[in-house]
Structures are given as structure tokens and as C-alpha cells.
């Protein structure tokens, strides 16, 4: 991704005790694995998509929602396409992935500052835990929350609520969601928590601001400035 100039916008002088991180496009650049898996699924229906960047819109939202919105799949075909997607993803795509430069240092500083770090992702929880462990990020996180393989916790708001309950968060005003897509912002708003939008992932500034992000940062390092 093209690097943007450092910029952090923050309203007020709020202190956060809990930092909920999205996974794809926030902690890791998962574009290769996800788009390869989407191509694999679409190929089953004779659909060819040579422009990989057009498939970046699959990164972040629930897969069934994306297959329905972008290719007009029926509910039944969406579920079938997700199964094809996972055929590729669970063995290969999951590892076609990398942690963003500087992210581990950000997590380390937040942890040392006493913040409670949690993953809240629309990816199935079993895959999210596998990725966090594979990249040795598990020491930084107190909990990894995601969707269920059978479609349960099917929205970002439901994942966030699940994470809040699992972590027994006493005060939602002390929680910050950090993510790169409008689904992170809208899910956070529904759960009654703030959201910091990041521009180094796969969303746009317009998308994040229109959704109502509490703040915007163009870089990984900007997360620290906003949180601390």
C-alpha cells in the first residue's frame, strides 16, 4: 500500500483502557491470501477477475455479504461460495499474510502502558486465533474474538458485543475499536464505543469519516499517538 503522510485526528482528550483491534487490514496485510481464496471460489462459477485490487473490497466485511453484494449470489450460493473460499484459505491463504511494519512495536508499547488488547474480527475465530499464534502476537492479546464458522456472530457489532462480554468490560467509554473499514466503525457505534479509522489498510478516508469514525490515522505509529 502507498504510504501516506502521518496524520492523527482526535476529538477531545479521552483515555482508553481497552483497545480492540480488527485483524485484516489493521494488524496484518492479508490481501494476497484473501483475494486468492476469493478467486478460487469465483472460479467454481466460471467467474474470472484479473484485477486483484477489485477483490480488496472482500477484505473486512463478512464473506456472505460480499458475495451477495458484489456478485448477486443467492443466500444458498453465498454459503456454498464461502465453503469453496475456505477450501483454499484454511490450508494456503491463511499464511499468505504479513504483519504490518511497526505493528508489533505498537502492541508492545500499549501492553507496557497497561492497555488491555483484544482482537475483534469478522474472520472466523478459529482462523483468527491461528493467525495471531502463527505470527507470535498472542502474548499481547488478552482475547481473540471472531465469527463462528457456521455463521454465528455474523456482523461486526455482534463480534464486538461478544468481545465486550467475554472480557467483562465495565465501562464502554474506555474502549476504542481500531479498524480500516466502515464495518468496524458502524459495529463500534452500535456497541456504544469509539472507533479509530486507519488509512494504511483497505478502506478510504471518506468511507471511515462518513461512517462516523472518532478519529483517523494514516500510519501504524499513529495508533500510539491516539491511544496514549
N, C-alpha and C positions, 0 to 999 in steps of 0.2 A: 504493500500500500504506500502511496505517496505520502511522505512525511509533511505534516502541516506545522505552522508556527505554533509555539507554545501559547496557549491562551486558556485561562480558567475564569469562569464567571460564577460568582457565588452571591446569593442573596442573604443578607444578614450575617450573623456571627454564630452560627449554630454548631454545637458539638455533637458528634455521633459516636456511640459506643459500639454499634453493630454495623459491619459493612457486608452487605450481601452482594456477591459477585455473580454476574452472568458468566457463562463459560465460553461459548463460541463467539468470537469477535470481541471478547473482553479480556479473558485470561489467555486464550490461545487463538492462533490463526488456523482455523480448521477448514479453510476454503477448499484445499485440494481433496481431502477425504470426503467432504460432504458433496461437492459437485461431482466427483467421480461416482459416488453412490447414486446420486440423482440421475446421472447419465445412464448408469446401469439399469435403473428402474424404468426410465423412459424408453430405453432400447427394447424392452419387453413389449412395448406397444407400437413399435416402429417409429418412434419419435426421435429425431436427431437434433441435437442442439450444439452446434460447433462453437458458439460463443460462450465460453465458460463464465464470463462475467455476468451474463444474463441469469445464471443459476445462483449467483450470490444472494438473490432475494429469498432463497430457501434457508439461508443461514439465520437462525434466530427464531422465526415463528414455528409453531407445531407443523409437522410434515403434512398431515392430512389437510390442514388449512391451505398450505401452499399448493399441493397437487390440485385441490378443488379450485382455488382462485386463479392459478396461472395456466392450468390446462383443462379446466372444465370437467374434471373427473367426478363421477358419481361417488356417493359415500362408500359404496361397495368397492369401487375401483380404487379409491383413495387408500382404503385399508390394504388392498392387495398390493398397491404400489409401495406402501410402507414396508410390507414384508419383503418385496424384492430389494428395496433400498437396504434393508438390514442384512440381507444375504451378503452383500458386498461390504457393508460398513463394519459388521462385527468382527470380521477377520482381517480386513485390509484398511478400509477407510479410517477406522478409529486411530490408526497410527500415522496416517498421512496428515500430520498435525504438528504444530510447534508453539511453544510458549513465547509470547511477545517479549522482545528485548526489554530488559529492565523490570519486568513484572515481578520476578522473584524477589528482587531487592525491595520493591514497594510492599510486598506482602510481609517481608521480614521486618521492615520498619514499623508497619502498622501493628504487627504482632507484638513487637517490643514496646510499643506505645500503649499496650493494654487493650487494643481493639479486639472485638470478637469477630472472627472472619467466617463467613458461611458462603457456600456455593448455592445459587438458586437458578436452575437452568430448565429450559423446555426440552432438553435432551433426556432420554430415559435415564433414570437414576443409576441403573446398573452400569451403563456406559460412562456416565459422568464420573462415578467413583473409580472406574477402571482407568480413565484418562488422568485424573488427579493423582492416582497412585503411580502410574507409568512415568509421569514427569516429576515424581518425588515432591509434590506440592502438599501432600496430605498432612505434614507436620504443622502447616499454617492454618488449616481449616478445622473448625470445631464440628462442622456438619456439612454434608453434601446432599442437597435436596433436588429432586428432578421429577419428571413424569414417570408414570408406570408403563410398562411395556404393553399392557392391554388397553391403553388409552386413558386410564385414570389420571387425575390431576392434569386435565387436558389444556389448561390455559396457564399463562404466566402468573396470573393473580392467584390461582389455586396452588401453584407451586410455592409462591411467596407465603401464603397463609399457612401452608404445611410447614415451611421452614420456621415461621414465627412460633408456631405451636410446638414444634419439635425442640426448639431452643429455649422455650419458655421465656420469651422476651417480655419484660414487664412494662416497657414504655415505648410505643411505636414512634414517638417523636425522636427517639435516639437511634433510629435505624435508617441507613442510607442504602438504597439499591444502586448498583453501578452496572450499566449496560449500554449496548450500542444500537439498539433498535427501539422503535416505538412501543413494541410489546412489553419491553422492560419498564418503560415509563408508565404506560397505561395500567399494567399489572400492579406497579407500586402505588399509583394513585388510588386504585380500587382497594388496596390493602391499607391505605392511610399512612404511607411512608413516602419520604422524599426519594428522588432518583437523580443521579448524576449521569448525564449522557456523555459517552466517549466517541470521539470522531475518528480514531485510528482503526475502528472496526469496519462494519459494513453498512451502517446507517448514515444518514445525512444530517447536517445541522438543521435544515428545515424540518425534516421528519421528527427529530427529537424535540425541537422547540414547539412545534405545532402540537405534539402530544402532551407538552407541559413539563418538560424536564426542569428540575430545580436549579440545575447548573450544567455547564458544558466544559469539557476539557478536550484539547486536541491531542494530548500525549499521555502516555502511561504515567510519567512522572507527575503530571497534573493531578492525579488522583490523591497524592500525598498532600499537595497544597490545599485541596478542597477539604479533605478529611481531617487534617491536623492544623 
